[in-house]
Amino acid sequence: MSAASTAEPAFVAKTKTGRFTDFVDSRVGGSGILREFGRKVFPDHWSFMFGEVALYSFVILLLSGTFLTFFFDPSMAETHYDGSYVPLKRGDVGGLQLFPGYLL
């Protein structure tokens, strides 16, 4: 038995469109060009992770800035904290004077 007979058969498209695109690709050879541009659009080097982190951080910055634009009230009126976190309670020695903008 030869090595050619044990190899898996080549991919055969089942649809008319798939057969047409296989024919065009075999005549034109566009898959090599497409593969090269695909590598440039979706790089697989680890250093591109830093760019992705910067991009996602910028998106979070835009979303949080948009939220604060609509809901932040920059008031300097004094308010009292009524929450359960003890260091922020007003009666303690280390209590803090808070303004409504910090309690968003």
Secondary structure, 3 states (H helix, E strand, C coil): CCHHHHCCCCCCCCCHHHHHHHHHHHHHCHHHHHHHHHHHHCCCCCCHHHHHHHHHHHHHHHHHHHHHHHHCCCCCCCECCCCCCHHHCCCCCCCCCECHHHHC
